[in-house]
Amino acid sequence: MATFDHATPDRCAQLGRALTAAGLTWSENGCQGTLQYLTYTVTDPHGRTWQVTPATNFQISPSNPAQIWQASCGELATTTPVLSARKVTEHIKDTP
């Protein structure tokens, strides 16, 4: 069974800080107590909406334990690989 224990409050705060530092508008759905439903909604500089969610434990590489976030944008029909908070933020901000 998939778990989401790696999306700790510290990791969630790290993502929030990275999104804020990048100047992106974002919110989270308040499901930090039920991590499989946790979603961050982010607006990129072009006005597109991205959904950022924690990856499952099966998607996380033991050699890269900080890479726990995955982002998708319906308008672009794209999903990122599993990335760190900083990298997922950079991807959202820098996607043309």
KOLGU-4560 file (N, C-alpha, C; in nm, 3 decimals, padded with zeros to 5 digits):
<recs>
<n_xx: 00.084 n_yy: -00.118 n_zz: 00.000 ca_xx: 00.000 ca_yy: 00.000 ca_zz: 00.000 c_xx: 00.089 c_yy: 00.125 c_zz: 00.000 mol: A seq: 1 type: MET>
<n_xx: 00.049 n_yy: 00.222 n_zz: -00.077 ca_xx: 00.126 ca_yy: 00.347 ca_zz: -00.086 c_xx: 00.112 c_yy: 00.428 c_zz: 00.042 mol: A seq: 2 type: ALA>
<n_xx: 00.221 n_yy: 00.492 n_zz: 00.080 ca_xx: 00.219 ca_yy: 00.582 ca_zz: 00.196 c_xx: 00.269 c_yy: 00.720 c_zz: 00.155 mol: A seq: 3 type: THR>
<n_xx: 00.241 n_yy: 00.816 n_zz: 00.239 ca_xx: 00.275 ca_yy: 00.955 ca_zz: 00.211 c_xx: 00.344 c_yy: 01.020 c_zz: 00.332 mol: A seq: 4 type: PHE>
<n_xx: 00.398 n_yy: 00.938 n_zz: 00.422 ca_xx: 00.458 ca_yy: 00.988 ca_zz: 00.545 c_xx: 00.575 c_yy: 01.083 c_zz: 00.522 mol: A seq: 5 type: ASP>
<n_xx: 00.635 n_yy: 01.077 n_zz: 00.405 ca_xx: 00.749 ca_yy: 01.163 ca_zz: 00.373 c_xx: 00.708 c_yy: 01.310 c_zz: 00.357 mol: A seq: 6 type: HIS>
<n_xx: 00.580 n_yy: 01.337 n_zz: 00.337 ca_xx: 00.530 ca_yy: 01.475 ca_zz: 00.325 c_xx: 00.507 c_yy: 01.530 c_zz: 00.465 mol: A seq: 7 type: ALA>
<n_xx: 00.616 n_yy: 01.549 n_zz: 00.536 ca_xx: 00.611 ca_yy: 01.596 ca_zz: 00.674 c_xx: 00.573 c_yy: 01.744 c_zz: 00.679 mol: A seq: 8 type: THR>
<n_xx: 00.532 n_yy: 01.793 n_zz: 00.795 ca_xx: 00.504 ca_yy: 01.937 ca_zz: 00.807 c_xx: 00.624 c_yy: 02.023 c_zz: 00.765 mol: A seq: 9 type: PRO>
<n_xx: 00.746 n_yy: 01.978 n_zz: 00.796 ca_xx: 00.865 ca_yy: 02.053 ca_zz: 00.754 c_xx: 00.878 c_yy: 02.057 c_zz: 00.602 mol: A seq: 10 type: ASP>
<n_xx: 00.853 n_yy: 01.944 n_zz: 00.537 ca_xx: 00.862 ca_yy: 01.940 ca_zz: 00.390 c_xx: 00.752 c_yy: 02.026 c_zz: 00.327 mol: A seq: 11 type: ARG>
<n_xx: 00.634 n_yy: 02.025 n_zz: 00.386 ca_xx: 00.525 ca_yy: 02.110 ca_zz: 00.336 c_xx: 00.560 c_yy: 02.257 c_zz: 00.352 mol: A seq: 12 type: CYS>
<n_xx: 00.618 n_yy: 02.292 n_zz: 00.466 ca_xx: 00.659 ca_yy: 02.431 ca_zz: 00.490 c_xx: 00.770 c_yy: 02.471 c_zz: 00.392 mol: A seq: 13 type: ALA>
<n_xx: 00.860 n_yy: 02.378 n_zz: 00.363 ca_xx: 00.968 ca_yy: 02.404 ca_zz: 00.267 c_xx: 00.909 c_yy: 02.435 c_zz: 00.129 mol: A seq: 14 type: GLN>
<n_xx: 00.810 n_yy: 02.360 n_zz: 00.087 ca_xx: 00.746 ca_yy: 02.386 ca_zz: -00.042 c_xx: 00.678 c_yy: 02.522 c_zz: -00.040 mol: A seq: 15 type: LEU>
<n_xx: 00.606 n_yy: 02.553 n_zz: 00.066 ca_xx: 00.541 ca_yy: 02.683 ca_zz: 00.077 c_xx: 00.640 c_yy: 02.798 c_zz: 00.070 mol: A seq: 16 type: GLY>
<n_xx: 00.752 n_yy: 02.783 n_zz: 00.139 ca_xx: 00.856 ca_yy: 02.888 ca_zz: 00.135 c_xx: 00.914 c_yy: 02.904 c_zz: -00.005 mol: A seq: 17 type: ARG>
<n_xx: 00.937 n_yy: 02.793 n_zz: -00.074 ca_xx: 00.993 ca_yy: 02.799 ca_zz: -00.210 c_xx: 00.896 c_yy: 02.866 c_zz: -00.305 mol: A seq: 18 type: ALA>
<n_xx: 00.768 n_yy: 02.833 n_zz: -00.295 ca_xx: 00.667 ca_yy: 02.895 ca_zz: -00.382 c_xx: 00.656 c_yy: 03.044 c_zz: -00.355 mol: A seq: 19 type: LEU>
<n_xx: 00.656 n_yy: 03.081 n_zz: -00.228 ca_xx: 00.647 ca_yy: 03.223 ca_zz: -00.191 c_xx: 00.770 c_yy: 03.299 c_zz: -00.237 mol: A seq: 20 type: THR>
<n_xx: 00.888 n_yy: 03.243 n_zz: -00.215 ca_xx: 01.013 ca_yy: 03.308 ca_zz: -00.256 c_xx: 01.019 c_yy: 03.329 c_zz: -00.407 mol: A seq: 21 type: ALA>
<n_xx: 00.955 n_yy: 03.240 n_zz: -00.482 ca_xx: 00.954 ca_yy: 03.251 ca_zz: -00.628 c_xx: 00.849 c_yy: 03.351 c_zz: -00.677 mol: A seq: 22 type: ALA>
<n_xx: 00.769 n_yy: 03.404 n_zz: -00.584 ca_xx: 00.667 ca_yy: 03.501 ca_zz: -00.621 c_xx: 00.543 c_yy: 03.440 c_zz: -00.683 mol: A seq: 23 type: GLY>
<n_xx: 00.521 n_yy: 03.311 n_zz: -00.660 ca_xx: 00.404 ca_yy: 03.243 ca_zz: -00.715 c_xx: 00.287 c_yy: 03.250 c_zz: -00.617 mol: A seq: 24 type: LEU>
<n_xx: 00.168 n_yy: 03.263 n_zz: -00.671 ca_xx: 00.047 ca_yy: 03.260 ca_zz: -00.590 c_xx: 00.009 c_yy: 03.113 c_zz: -00.569 mol: A seq: 25 type: THR>
<n_xx: -00.018 n_yy: 03.077 n_zz: -00.443 ca_xx: -00.049 ca_yy: 02.937 ca_zz: -00.414 c_xx: -00.141 c_yy: 02.925 c_zz: -00.294 mol: A seq: 26 type: TRP>
<n_xx: -00.203 n_yy: 02.809 n_zz: -00.284 ca_xx: -00.284 ca_yy: 02.774 ca_zz: -00.166 c_xx: -00.275 c_yy: 02.623 c_zz: -00.150 mol: A seq: 27 type: SER>
<n_xx: -00.308 n_yy: 02.576 n_zz: -00.032 ca_xx: -00.317 ca_yy: 02.430 ca_zz: -00.011 c_xx: -00.455 c_yy: 02.398 c_zz: 00.040 mol: A seq: 28 type: GLU>
<n_xx: -00.498 n_yy: 02.277 n_zz: 00.014 ca_xx: -00.636 ca_yy: 02.240 ca_zz: 00.041 c_xx: -00.666 c_yy: 02.200 c_zz: 00.185 mol: A seq: 29 type: ASN>
<n_xx: -00.570 n_yy: 02.215 n_zz: 00.275 ca_xx: -00.596 ca_yy: 02.189 ca_zz: 00.416 c_xx: -00.598 c_yy: 02.043 c_zz: 00.455 mol: A seq: 30 type: GLY>
<n_xx: -00.545 n_yy: 01.956 n_zz: 00.371 ca_xx: -00.548 ca_yy: 01.812 ca_zz: 00.399 c_xx: -00.416 c_yy: 01.759 c_zz: 00.451 mol: A seq: 31 type: CYS>
<n_xx: -00.340 n_yy: 01.839 n_zz: 00.526 ca_xx: -00.213 ca_yy: 01.789 ca_zz: 00.577 c_xx: -00.232 c_yy: 01.673 c_zz: 00.673 mol: A seq: 32 type: GLN>
<n_xx: -00.349 n_yy: 01.658 n_zz: 00.729 ca_xx: -00.378 ca_yy: 01.544 ca_zz: 00.816 c_xx: -00.410 c_yy: 01.418 c_zz: 00.738 mol: A seq: 33 type: GLY>
<n_xx: -00.445 n_yy: 01.432 n_zz: 00.611 ca_xx: -00.475 ca_yy: 01.320 ca_zz: 00.522 c_xx: -00.390 c_yy: 01.338 c_zz: 00.398 mol: A seq: 34 type: THR>
<n_xx: -00.264 n_yy: 01.300 n_zz: 00.407 ca_xx: -00.164 ca_yy: 01.337 ca_zz: 00.308 c_xx: -00.192 c_yy: 01.288 c_zz: 00.167 mol: A seq: 35 type: LEU>
<n_xx: -00.262 n_yy: 01.176 n_zz: 00.152 ca_xx: -00.289 ca_yy: 01.129 ca_zz: 00.016 c_xx: -00.382 c_yy: 01.224 c_zz: -00.059 mol: A seq: 36 type: GLN>
<n_xx: -00.450 n_yy: 01.313 n_zz: 00.013 ca_xx: -00.539 ca_yy: 01.411 ca_zz: -00.051 c_xx: -00.480 c_yy: 01.551 c_zz: -00.053 mol: A seq: 37 type: TYR>
<n_xx: -00.358 n_yy: 01.568 n_zz: -00.002 ca_xx: -00.294 ca_yy: 01.699 ca_zz: 00.004 c_xx: -00.264 c_yy: 01.750 c_zz: -00.136 mol: A seq: 38 type: LEU>
<n_xx: -00.309 n_yy: 01.871 n_zz: -00.166 ca_xx: -00.284 ca_yy: 01.933 ca_zz: -00.296 c_xx: -00.255 c_yy: 02.080 c_zz: -00.277 mol: A seq: 39 type: THR>
<n_xx: -00.151 n_yy: 02.126 n_zz: -00.342 ca_xx: -00.120 ca_yy: 02.268 ca_zz: -00.350 c_xx: -00.162 c_yy: 02.316 c_zz: -00.489 mol: A seq: 40 type: TYR>
<n_xx: -00.233 n_yy: 02.427 n_zz: -00.494 ca_xx: -00.273 ca_yy: 02.486 ca_zz: -00.621 c_xx: -00.186 c_yy: 02.609 c_zz: -00.641 mol: A seq: 41 type: THR>
<n_xx: -00.117 n_yy: 02.613 n_zz: -00.754 ca_xx: -00.019 ca_yy: 02.718 ca_zz: -00.782 c_xx: -00.052 c_yy: 02.783 c_zz: -00.916 mol: A seq: 42 type: VAL>
<n_xx: -00.043 n_yy: 02.915 n_zz: -00.921 ca_xx: -00.062 ca_yy: 02.988 ca_zz: -01.046 c_xx: 00.075 c_yy: 03.033 c_zz: -01.096 mol: A seq: 43 type: THR>
<n_xx: 00.107 n_yy: 02.996 n_zz: -01.221 ca_xx: 00.237 ca_yy: 03.032 ca_zz: -01.276 c_xx: 00.233 c_yy: 03.175 c_zz: -01.333 mol: A seq: 44 type: ASP>
<n_xx: 00.347 n_yy: 03.229 n_zz: -01.377 ca_xx: 00.351 ca_yy: 03.367 ca_zz: -01.427 c_xx: 00.264 c_yy: 03.391 c_zz: -01.551 mol: A seq: 45 type: PRO>
<n_xx: 00.219 n_yy: 03.283 n_zz: -01.617 ca_xx: 00.134 ca_yy: 03.296 ca_zz: -01.736 c_xx: -00.014 c_yy: 03.279 c_zz: -01.702 mol: A seq: 46 type: HIS>
<n_xx: -00.046 n_yy: 03.264 n_zz: -01.573 ca_xx: -00.184 ca_yy: 03.250 ca_zz: -01.530 c_xx: -00.237 c_yy: 03.108 c_zz: -01.534 mol: A seq: 47 type: GLY>
<n_xx: -00.150 n_yy: 03.011 n_zz: -01.562 ca_xx: -00.194 ca_yy: 02.871 ca_zz: -01.566 c_xx: -00.194 c_yy: 02.811 c_zz: -01.426 mol: A seq: 48 type: ARG>
<n_xx: -00.284 n_yy: 02.719 n_zz: -01.403 ca_xx: -00.297 ca_yy: 02.654 ca_zz: -01.272 c_xx: -00.225 c_yy: 02.520 c_zz: -01.273 mol: A seq: 49 type: THR>
<n_xx: -00.145 n_yy: 02.500 n_zz: -01.169 ca_xx: -00.072 ca_yy: 02.375 ca_zz: -01.148 c_xx: -00.120 c_yy: 02.313 c_zz: -01.018 mol: A seq: 50 type: TRP>
<n_xx: -00.122 n_yy: 02.181 n_zz: -01.013 ca_xx: -00.152 ca_yy: 02.107 ca_zz: -00.891 c_xx: -00.023 c_yy: 02.038 c_zz: -00.847 mol: A seq: 51 type: GLN>
<n_xx: 00.019 n_yy: 02.062 n_zz: -00.724 ca_xx: 00.139 ca_yy: 01.999 ca_zz: -00.670 c_xx: 00.096 c_yy: 01.904 c_zz: -00.559 mol: A seq: 52 type: VAL>
<n_xx: 00.138 n_yy: 01.780 n_zz: -00.569 ca_xx: 00.099 ca_yy: 01.678 ca_zz: -00.472 c_xx: 00.222 c_yy: 01.598 c_zz: -00.428 mol: A seq: 53 type: THR>
<n_xx: 00.215 n_yy: 01.538 n_zz: -00.310 ca_xx: 00.326 ca_yy: 01.452 ca_zz: -00.269 c_xx: 00.323 c_yy: 01.322 c_zz: -00.350 mol: A seq: 54 type: PRO>
<n_xx: 00.440 n_yy: 01.274 n_zz: -00.386 ca_xx: 00.451 ca_yy: 01.146 ca_zz: -00.453 c_xx: 00.426 c_yy: 01.034 c_zz: -00.352 mol: A seq: 55 type: ALA>
<n_xx: 00.397 n_yy: 00.916 n_zz: -00.401 ca_xx: 00.384 ca_yy: 00.801 ca_zz: -00.311 c_xx: 00.523 c_yy: 00.752 c_zz: -00.273 mol: A seq: 56 type: THR>
<n_xx: 00.530 n_yy: 00.673 n_zz: -00.169 ca_xx: 00.659 ca_yy: 00.618 ca_zz: -00.127 c_xx: 00.722 c_yy: 00.533 c_zz: -00.237 mol: A seq: 57 type: ASN>
<n_xx: 00.642 n_yy: 00.476 n_zz: -00.326 ca_xx: 00.695 ca_yy: 00.394 ca_zz: -00.435 c_xx: 00.765 c_yy: 00.479 c_zz: -00.542 mol: A seq: 58 type: PHE>
<n_xx: 00.731 n_yy: 00.607 n_zz: -00.550 ca_xx: 00.788 ca_yy: 00.696 ca_zz: -00.651 c_xx: 00.917 c_yy: 00.764 c_zz: -00.606 mol: A seq: 59 type: GLN>
<n_xx: 00.949 n_yy: 00.754 n_zz: -00.479 ca_xx: 01.063 ca_yy: 00.828 ca_zz: -00.424 c_xx: 01.188 c_yy: 00.741 c_zz: -00.427 mol: A seq: 60 type: ILE>
<n_xx: 01.294 n_yy: 00.797 n_zz: -00.483 ca_xx: 01.421 ca_yy: 00.726 ca_zz: -00.490 c_xx: 01.494 c_yy: 00.736 c_zz: -00.356 mol: A seq: 61 type: SER>
<n_xx: 01.541 n_yy: 00.625 n_zz: -00.302 ca_xx: 01.617 ca_yy: 00.631 ca_zz: -00.176 c_xx: 01.741 c_yy: 00.720 c_zz: -00.187 mol: A seq: 62 type: PRO>
<n_xx: 01.794 n_yy: 00.735 n_zz: -00.307 ca_xx: 01.913 ca_yy: 00.818 ca_zz: -00.325 c_xx: 01.879 c_yy: 00.967 c_zz: -00.334 mol: A seq: 63 type: SER>
<n_xx: 01.751 n_yy: 01.000 n_zz: -00.348 ca_xx: 01.706 ca_yy: 01.140 ca_zz: -00.355 c_xx: 01.583 c_yy: 01.160 c_zz: -00.266 mol: A seq: 64 type: ASN>
<n_xx: 01.596 n_yy: 01.143 n_zz: -00.135 ca_xx: 01.479 ca_yy: 01.147 ca_zz: -00.047 c_xx: 01.410 c_yy: 01.282 c_zz: -00.038 mol: A seq: 65 type: PRO>
<n_xx: 01.474 n_yy: 01.391 n_zz: -00.082 ca_xx: 01.409 ca_yy: 01.522 ca_zz: -00.078 c_xx: 01.318 c_yy: 01.544 c_zz: -00.198 mol: A seq: 66 type: ALA>
<n_xx: 01.327 n_yy: 01.457 n_zz: -00.297 ca_xx: 01.244 ca_yy: 01.471 ca_zz: -00.416 c_xx: 01.111 c_yy: 01.400 c_zz: -00.391 mol: A seq: 67 type: GLN>
<n_xx: 01.015 n_yy: 01.477 n_zz: -00.340 ca_xx: 00.887 ca_yy: 01.415 ca_zz: -00.302 c_xx: 00.767 c_yy: 01.481 c_zz: -00.368 mol: A seq: 68 type: ILE>
<n_xx: 00.786 n_yy: 01.584 n_zz: -00.450 ca_xx: 00.674 ca_yy: 01.660 ca_zz: -00.506 c_xx: 00.659 c_yy: 01.636 c_zz: -00.655 mol: A seq: 69 type: TRP>
<n_xx: 00.533 n_yy: 01.631 n_zz: -00.700 ca_xx: 00.504 ca_yy: 01.616 ca_zz: -00.842 c_xx: 00.399 c_yy: 01.720 c_zz: -00.878 mol: A seq: 70 type: GLN>
<n_xx: 00.422 n_yy: 01.787 n_zz: -00.992 ca_xx: 00.330 ca_yy: 01.893 ca_zz: -01.035 c_xx: 00.268 c_yy: 01.856 c_zz: -01.169 mol: A seq: 71 type: ALA>
<n_xx: 00.144 n_yy: 01.898 n_zz: -01.187 ca_xx: 00.078 ca_yy: 01.876 ca_zz: -01.316 c_xx: 00.000 c_yy: 02.001 c_zz: -01.354 mol: A seq: 72 type: SER>
<n_xx: -00.008 n_yy: 02.024 n_zz: -01.484 ca_xx: -00.082 ca_yy: 02.138 ca_zz: -01.537 c_xx: -00.174 c_yy: 02.086 c_zz: -01.646 mol: A seq: 73 type: CYS>
<n_xx: -00.304 n_yy: 02.092 n_zz: -01.622 ca_xx: -00.401 ca_yy: 02.043 ca_zz: -01.720 c_xx: -00.397 c_yy: 02.120 c_zz: -01.850 mol: A seq: 74 type: GLY>
<n_xx: -00.377 n_yy: 02.251 n_zz: -01.842 ca_xx: -00.374 ca_yy: 02.334 ca_zz: -01.962 c_xx: -00.259 c_yy: 02.295 c_zz: -02.055 mol: A seq: 75 type: GLU>
<n_xx: -00.149 n_yy: 02.254 n_zz: -01.997 ca_xx: -00.033 ca_yy: 02.211 ca_zz: -02.077 c_xx: -00.029 c_yy: 02.060 c_zz: -02.098 mol: A seq: 76 type: LEU>
<n_xx: -00.120 n_yy: 01.988 n_zz: -02.033 ca_xx: -00.123 ca_yy: 01.842 ca_zz: -02.039 c_xx: 00.015 c_yy: 01.784 c_zz: -02.006 mol: A seq: 77 type: ALA>
<n_xx: 00.070 n_yy: 01.829 n_zz: -01.893 ca_xx: 00.204 ca_yy: 01.785 ca_zz: -01.854 c_xx: 00.209 c_yy: 01.753 c_zz: -01.705 mol: A seq: 78 type: THR>
<n_xx: 00.295 n_yy: 01.659 n_zz: -01.672 ca_xx: 00.323 ca_yy: 01.623 ca_zz: -01.533 c_xx: 00.474 c_yy: 01.613 c_zz: -01.518 mol: A seq: 79 type: THR>
<n_xx: 00.525 n_yy: 01.671 n_zz: -01.412 ca_xx: 00.669 ca_yy: 01.667 ca_zz: -01.388 c_xx: 00.710 c_yy: 01.532 c_zz: -01.332 mol: A seq: 80 type: THR>
<n_xx: 00.838 n_yy: 01.501 n_zz: -01.340 ca_xx: 00.886 ca_yy: 01.388 ca_zz: -01.260 c_xx: 00.880 c_yy: 01.428 c_zz: -01.112 mol: A seq: 81 type: PRO>
<n_xx: 00.913 n_yy: 01.338 n_zz: -01.024 ca_xx: 00.916 ca_yy: 01.369 ca_zz: -00.881 c_xx: 01.040 c_yy: 01.456 c_zz: -00.855 mol: A seq: 82 type: VAL>
<n_xx: 01.017 n_yy: 01.574 n_zz: -00.795 ca_xx: 01.122 ca_yy: 01.674 ca_zz: -00.777 c_xx: 01.125 c_yy: 01.726 c_zz: -00.634 mol: A seq: 83 type: LEU>
<n_xx: 01.232 n_yy: 01.794 n_zz: -00.600 ca_xx: 01.241 ca_yy: 01.862 ca_zz: -00.471 c_xx: 01.152 c_yy: 01.986 c_zz: -00.473 mol: A seq: 84 type: SER>
<n_xx: 01.129 n_yy: 02.045 n_zz: -00.358 ca_xx: 01.048 ca_yy: 02.167 ca_zz: -00.349 c_xx: 01.106 c_yy: 02.277 c_zz: -00.437 mol: A seq: 85 type: ALA>
<n_xx: 01.236 n_yy: 02.296 n_zz: -00.431 ca_xx: 01.302 ca_yy: 02.401 ca_zz: -00.510 c_xx: 01.288 c_yy: 02.374 c_zz: -00.660 mol: A seq: 86 type: ARG>
<n_xx: 01.311 n_yy: 02.250 n_zz: -00.701 ca_xx: 01.306 ca_yy: 02.216 ca_zz: -00.844 c_xx: 01.164 c_yy: 02.221 c_zz: -00.899 mol: A seq: 87 type: LYS>
<n_xx: 01.066 n_yy: 02.176 n_zz: -00.823 ca_xx: 00.928 ca_yy: 02.182 ca_zz: -00.873 c_xx: 00.884 c_yy: 02.327 c_zz: -00.886 mol: A seq: 88 type: VAL>
<n_xx: 00.928 n_yy: 02.412 n_zz: -00.793 ca_xx: 00.897 ca_yy: 02.554 ca_zz: -00.800 c_xx: 00.963 c_yy: 02.617 c_zz: -00.922 mol: A seq: 89 type: THR>
<n_xx: 01.090 n_yy: 02.587 n_zz: -00.945 ca_xx: 01.160 ca_yy: 02.640 ca_zz: -01.063 c_xx: 01.092 c_yy: 02.595 c_zz: -01.191 mol: A seq: 90 type: GLU>
<n_xx: 01.049 n_yy: 02.469 n_zz: -01.196 ca_xx: 00.983 ca_yy: 02.418 ca_zz: -01.315 c_xx: 00.854 c_yy: 02.495 c_zz: -01.344 mol: A seq: 91 type: HIS>
<n_xx: 00.774 n_yy: 02.514 n_zz: -01.241 ca_xx: 00.648 ca_yy: 02.587 ca_zz: -01.259 c_xx: 00.676 c_yy: 02.730 c_zz: -01.304 mol: A seq: 92 type: ILE>
<n_xx: 00.768 n_yy: 02.795 n_zz: -01.239 ca_xx: 00.798 ca_yy: 02.936 ca_zz: -01.271 c_xx: 00.859 c_yy: 02.953 c_zz: -01.410 mol: A seq: 93 type: LYS>
<n_xx: 00.943 n_yy: 02.859 n_zz: -01.452 ca_xx: 01.020 ca_yy: 02.875 ca_zz: -01.575 c_xx: 00.956 c_yy: 02.812 c_zz: -01.699 mol: A seq: 94 type: ASP>
<n_xx: 00.845 n_yy: 02.741 n_zz: -01.684 ca_xx: 00.782 ca_yy: 02.679 ca_zz: -01.801 c_xx: 00.721 c_yy: 02.787 c_zz: -01.890 mol: A seq: 95 type: THR>
<n_xx: 00.763 n_yy: 02.790 n_zz: -02.019 ca_xx: 00.710 ca_yy: 02.894 ca_zz: -02.109 c_xx: 00.564 c_yy: 02.873 c_zz: -02.144 mol: A seq: 96 type: PRO>
</recs>
